[in-house]
Amino acid sequence: MDNIPDFGIIADKREKIEAICEFCDYHRNAYPDTSYKWAQKGYQLSKELGFREGEVRCLKNIGYHHWHLSQISLALKELNECKQLMDKIAYYDQWGEVTMMKAMIWWSEGKYERAMGIVYDGIQLLEAKKMTKPQGWVYWALGVFNYDLKNYDKSLRCYGRALEIFNSCEPYNVDAESWCLLGLGTVYRAKNDTTQTWYYLHKAEQISNLYNQWMQIAHVHYEMGHLLFDESKFDEAEDAFCESYQIREKYQFKPAMVSCLMAISDVKVQQNQPYEAMDCLQKALEIATETNTRAKLYKCHKKLAELYKSQQNYKEAYYHIELFYQIHSEIAGGETSSNLNMLEAKFTSEKVAREKEIHRLKHVELKQAHDAISKKNKEILASINYAQRIQQAILPPLDNIRQRLPQSFILFQPRDIVSGDFYWFKETEDKIFIAAIDCTGHGVPGAFMSMIGNELLHKIISDYHITQVDQVLDAMNVNIRKALKQKDTHNTDGMEMGLVAIHKQSYTMEFAGARSPLVYIQHNELFHLKGDNMPIGGIKLKRKKHFTRHLINLEHPTTFYLFSDGYQDQFGGENSRQFMITRFRELLLNIHQRPIAKQKQALEEVLADWMQHERQIDDILVIGVRLGA
């Protein structure tokens, strides 16, 4: 790999360890062997320096590596050492992730009560210490467990809670987000909700491909294989399962290899290839036995029993069905289910009791602290309100935009007081530029990024005289990386942008997009240009790529729209679903012939009706412009 930071140039040893830890956290799936070697080096350096927090983070990644190689005794030894050290130094930032790994190990071995118990204990400890961020991985594990137990609504809530925690914390954790999206897609598949399944799988696939996350990519292929299987597209399903298996085999993720082999055997049965199906199941059984993955082991026996029965080999069928019932009753019998229910009830009652005590303390012992916090909040709010005035001052005046583009509107609705979305406008001698930009984050961090982006756009066009839209985005990518020193700091902030340039002397318009689309409508026909699937800043691609310039003929009346993803991602409606891009495009097509001010009003009314009592989850920006009419 060519994007390993040069840790040797970092003189301060503690900074070097922190850089190694950050690298291992974000690349352990893409480059497992390299991350493992650096985690070992970081661990030795931390011990020499007496840097205990560094020991914890490196030891966690070493344990993670052995877990995925199914070297369970080693993984448990390292994870237990990690927990003991965290307790000793009262450092709990990694507690949730270490708890998740231990729980997943016990769960795969069929020790359901033990796994669920340490998850609930982990949540209680982290809640008591008022630490929200580490709880994300623990709720993710609960999502997995409830999915396996077919408690699908509980699983969705747990995955949703995990995703909410991860997305509200800095820095951005792409590994965590993609696993949550995959979890949601998997549950929706089990609930036969194909629309939501495809939505979450495609979103996970985009992120996984962008960041080279092989484990998540393999899981996407596996889930898509099941969707194709359900549609009786057996050849395509087999291709998807085999692609998943090849990735998992390459990295020796053995429990997941078992799942792929069982899925391929199902395809072989449908293709009337019983001997090939048998070979797959025997191989799956060997791996499950080797790794003691009892949660998959009994499923292998059941499938083998069914296959032998179909071949009238009743002796072998009886042998495997006996083993199925034996293992299944041990790990998922009535007593286990009862104990799991008791664990959940105990956890819920204790949580209610804690919340009651917190409520009492709020009104008695914590009143003074509450007053102090209220005062501080007012000071912070005053500062943010002042920041809002600064941000509004850098936005182009709407009157200036309407003077040059009379038939235009801007729907701008920040989630918080200040916004990570912003709109931009510039006129040169021969072109009119307008853009919609969505910066990393929202609120104050997003607002900082918006000010950097605004300044750089003016400099690139006015000072550097770069006016071709694709070249503007290329220059923005270079300059954002320089401004944030991303080569040295490994900062992953960036922005998505859709930029349009209208030629004054000809009936043409340019568009370039950085993970941001353009929708335009001519003769009642809607066209959707997706833009390039890479952001501005944030990550360094393996190969240098340039943005694409699209030319649009304006000889006919044209209405076009630039927008961030806030509108389409908003939750609401029945069953609290996202609005989605398909519904958003249909809405734009339905309203595009209305007067431009009425279009904005329609978008506001539809959004308000959709949201109902849901909170706004992101900044919202929609720009609409009508030309030639």
Secondary structure, DSSP 8 states (H G I E B T S, - for coil): ------GGG--SHHHHHHHHHHHHHHHTTTSHHHHHHHHHHHHHHHHHHT-HHHHHHHHHHHHHHHHHTT-HHHHHHHHHHHHHHHHHHT--TTHHHHHHHHHHHHHHTT-HHHHHHHHHHHHHHHHHTT--TTHHHHHHHHHHHHHHTT-HHHHHHHHHHHHHHHHHSSS--HHHHHHHHHHHHHHHHHTT-HHHHHHHHHHHHHHHHHTT-HHHHHHHHHHHHHHHHHTT-HHHHHHHHHHHHHHHHHTT-HHHHHHHHHHHHHHHHHTT-HHHHHHHHHHHHHHHHHHT-HHHHHHHHHHHHHHHHHTT-HHHHHHHHHHHHHHHHHHHSHHHHHHHHHHHHHHHHHHHHHHHHHHHHHHTTTHHHHHHHHHHHHHHHHHHHHHHHHHHHHS--HHHHHHH-SSEEEEEE-SSSS-SEEEEEEE-SSEEEEEEEEESSSHHHHHHHHHHHHHHHHIIIIIS---SHHHHHHHHHHHHHHHTTHHHH----EEEEEEEEEESSSSEEEEEEES--EEEEETTEEEEE--BS--EES---SS------EEEE-SS-EEEEEE-SHHHH-EETGGGEE--HHHHHHHHHHHTTS-HHHHHHHHHHHHHHHHTT----S-EEEEEEEE--
